Amino acid sequence: MAYANLTKQRLFLLILLFSAFCMQNASAAGISPGKITLNFFPETSQTIEYRITGYDDFAITNKECSFLEYNNDSEWLETGETRFTVTIRFPKTLPPGANNCGFMVMHGATDPEAPETARRGIGAVSQVGAVIQINVPLKGKYARISLHAENANKGEPVYFQIKAENLGEYDLNSLNARIEVADIEGKIIQRLVTEPFSIPKFGAAEVWKKMETTNFVPAKYKATAIVDYSGAGPAVAETAFLVGKMFVDFLGFEANATSGRINPITANIESWWGNPVENVYAEFKMQNGSGKYAGEFKTESADLEPWQKASLLGYWDATGLEPGNYTAGITLKYKGGKTETNGTIILHSPAEAKTEFPFSKAKDILSSPIFIIVLMLILLANILVWFMQKQGKAKGEKE
């Protein structure tokens, strides 16, 4: 039963959000606020004011929660909006966590006593949704935290930001956050403790901790924050950060090369410097398995923002080369330094080369604009068919 109710809640929320999305994009109507969050206080009431635009007449329908009441106090304003209020009368109990409530506002609904066929004309299809999320505290003590750290150049401080939320039934007082900083091998090299802080019920807190990096080696690090609040277990969060230097890291390359062709090669790079790095490009010098020279090329150049990742495109002319494994000597050059590495590029024969479908990966299909448009058209077609069947059935009953 609980699972069925949760599924129903999620379905109703999706309908509300989809309706609001469609109406906003059609610029036909809007409701404000579209979503509101309330904290749960048993057996109390709260009145919420809404304003709707684009509707001269409307009716509230599809109320998801029984304790939501429309106050029938709509008022037209000189701004062109219509003002009305609803009241939430909280019951004694609700399931812990986020409970989604809400309602739909239908345009063109006339007399609620009229038959459905008279009330569901073309004008009544237009509707917008309002979502009300009700936060109910979890049983006992419960806290959730997040951890964030900005990269810093060596010698500059790193600032850790901890955000904590109290999702339980009780206030949480006199808390401390411990921060453990580890290197890439997992060895803890620094331990920090924040100043004490408290989080009231339904509340949140934000604390900061500064760490000096004078004695740090430029590298990637991981920080773990731990807050023990005497609950079922401590709240834990992790983040990664860089202690940087003037350095551009080579992350790898992407290549699907075929002999007898000019092949695109993409070099992926990352700046380890907290200042801009100018004129970054990669040089590839190719050798075959016998160490024989097999051509060279440069990628396009780019100016990197602090800590930026980027991809540089170049082209390898393999028109006179045989299939096989080729060694690439790679040099990243930039103003202020260079980075050297190497890698292996497989040169396939034309017979092995596969013609790739434009959407060769499932994620490409699902995220492609064409797929989304087709999906929307199918959805709209189904709505139209349902509406026509409904109208036909109503007409048949009338005859």
Secondary structure in CASP SS format (residue, H / E / C, confidence):
PFRMAT SS
TARGET T0000
AUTHOR 0000-0000-0000
METHOD secondary structure of the structure
MODEL  1
M C 1.00
A H 1.00
Y H 1.00
A H 1.00
N H 1.00
L H 1.00
T H 1.00
K H 1.00
Q H 1.00
R H 1.00
L H 1.00
F H 1.00
L H 1.00
L H 1.00
I H 1.00
L H 1.00
L H 1.00
F H 1.00
S H 1.00
A H 1.00
F H 1.00
C H 1.00
M H 1.00
Q H 1.00
N H 1.00
A H 1.00
S C 1.00
A C 1.00
A C 1.00
G E 1.00
I E 1.00
S E 1.00
P C 1.00
G C 1.00
K E 1.00
I E 1.00
T E 1.00
L E 1.00
N E 1.00
F C 1.00
F C 1.00
P C 1.00
E C 1.00
T C 1.00
S E 1.00
Q E 1.00
T E 1.00
I E 1.00
E E 1.00
Y E 1.00
R E 1.00
I E 1.00
T E 1.00
G C 1.00
Y C 1.00
D C 1.00
D C 1.00
F E 1.00
A E 1.00
I E 1.00
T E 1.00
N C 1.00
K C 1.00
E C 1.00
C C 1.00
S C 1.00
F C 1.00
L E 1.00
E E 1.00
Y E 1.00
N C 1.00
N C 1.00
D C 1.00
S C 1.00
E E 1.00
W E 1.00
L C 1.00
E C 1.00
T C 1.00
G C 1.00
E C 1.00
T E 1.00
R E 1.00
F E 1.00
T E 1.00
V E 1.00
T E 1.00
I E 1.00
R E 1.00
F C 1.00
P C 1.00
K C 1.00
T C 1.00
L C 1.00
P C 1.00
P C 1.00
G E 1.00
A E 1.00
N E 1.00
N E 1.00
C E 1.00
G E 1.00
F E 1.00
M E 1.00
V E 1.00
M E 1.00
H E 1.00
G C 1.00
A C 1.00
T C 1.00
D C 1.00
P C 1.00
E C 1.00
A C 1.00
P C 1.00
E H 1.00
T H 1.00
A H 1.00
R H 1.00
R C 1.00
G C 1.00
I H 1.00
G H 1.00
A H 1.00
V H 1.00
S C 1.00
Q E 1.00
V E 1.00
G E 1.00
A E 1.00
V E 1.00
I E 1.00
Q E 1.00
I E 1.00
N E 1.00
V E 1.00
P C 1.00
L E 1.00
K C 1.00
G C 1.00
K C 1.00
Y C 1.00
A E 1.00
R E 1.00
I E 1.00
S E 1.00
L E 1.00
H E 1.00
A E 1.00
E C 1.00
N C 1.00
A E 1.00
N E 1.00
K C 1.00
G C 1.00
E C 1.00
P C 1.00
V E 1.00
Y E 1.00
F E 1.00
Q E 1.00
I E 1.00
K E 1.00
A E 1.00
E E 1.00
N E 1.00
L C 1.00
G E 1.00
E C 1.00
Y C 1.00
D C 1.00
L E 1.00
N E 1.00
S E 1.00
L E 1.00
N C 1.00
A E 1.00
R E 1.00
I E 1.00
E E 1.00
V E 1.00
A E 1.00
D C 1.00
I C 1.00
E C 1.00
G C 1.00
K C 1.00
I E 1.00
I E 1.00
Q E 1.00
R E 1.00
L E 1.00
V E 1.00
T C 1.00
E C 1.00
P C 1.00
F E 1.00
S E 1.00
I E 1.00
P C 1.00
K C 1.00
F C 1.00
G C 1.00
A E 1.00
A E 1.00
E E 1.00
V E 1.00
W E 1.00
K E 1.00
K E 1.00
M E 1.00
E C 1.00
T C 1.00
T C 1.00
N C 1.00
F C 1.00
V C 1.00
P C 1.00
A E 1.00
K E 1.00
Y E 1.00
K E 1.00
A E 1.00
T E 1.00
A E 1.00
I E 1.00
V E 1.00
D C 1.00
Y C 1.00
S C 1.00
G C 1.00
A C 1.00
G C 1.00
P C 1.00
A E 1.00
V E 1.00
A E 1.00
E E 1.00
T E 1.00
A E 1.00
F E 1.00
L E 1.00
V E 1.00
G E 1.00
K C 1.00
M C 1.00
F C 1.00
V E 1.00
D E 1.00
F E 1.00
L E 1.00
G E 1.00
F E 1.00
E E 1.00
A E 1.00
N C 1.00
A E 1.00
T E 1.00
S C 1.00
G C 1.00
R C 1.00
I E 1.00
N E 1.00
P E 1.00
I E 1.00
T E 1.00
A E 1.00
N E 1.00
I E 1.00
E E 1.00
S E 1.00
W C 1.00
W C 1.00
G C 1.00
N C 1.00
P C 1.00
V E 1.00
E E 1.00
N E 1.00
V E 1.00
Y E 1.00
A E 1.00
E E 1.00
F E 1.00
K E 1.00
M E 1.00
Q E 1.00
N C 1.00
G C 1.00
S C 1.00
G C 1.00
K C 1.00
Y E 1.00
A E 1.00
G E 1.00
E E 1.00
F E 1.00
K E 1.00
T C 1.00
E C 1.00
S C 1.00
A E 1.00
D E 1.00
L E 1.00
E C 1.00
P C 1.00
W C 1.00
Q C 1.00
K E 1.00
A E 1.00
S E 1.00
L E 1.00
L E 1.00
G E 1.00
Y E 1.00
W E 1.00
D E 1.00
A C 1.00
T C 1.00
G C 1.00
L C 1.00
E C 1.00
P C 1.00
G E 1.00
N E 1.00
Y E 1.00
T E 1.00
A E 1.00
G E 1.00
I E 1.00
T E 1.00
L E 1.00
K E 1.00
Y E 1.00
K C 1.00
G C 1.00
G E 1.00
K E 1.00
T E 1.00
E E 1.00
T E 1.00
N E 1.00
G E 1.00
T E 1.00
I E 1.00
I E 1.00
L E 1.00
H E 1.00
S C 1.00
P C 1.00
A C 1.00
E C 1.00
A C 1.00
K C 1.00
T C 1.00
E C 1.00
F C 1.00
P C 1.00
F C 1.00
S C 1.00
K C 1.00
A H 1.00
K H 1.00
D H 1.00
I H 1.00
L H 1.00
S H 1.00
S C 1.00
P H 1.00
I H 1.00
F H 1.00
I H 1.00
I H 1.00
V H 1.00
L H 1.00
M H 1.00
L H 1.00
I H 1.00
L H 1.00
L H 1.00
A H 1.00
N H 1.00
I H 1.00
L H 1.00
V H 1.00
W H 1.00
F H 1.00
M H 1.00
Q H 1.00
K H 1.00
Q H 1.00
G H 1.00
K H 1.00
A H 1.00
K H 1.00
G H 1.00
E H 1.00
K H 1.00
E C 1.00
END
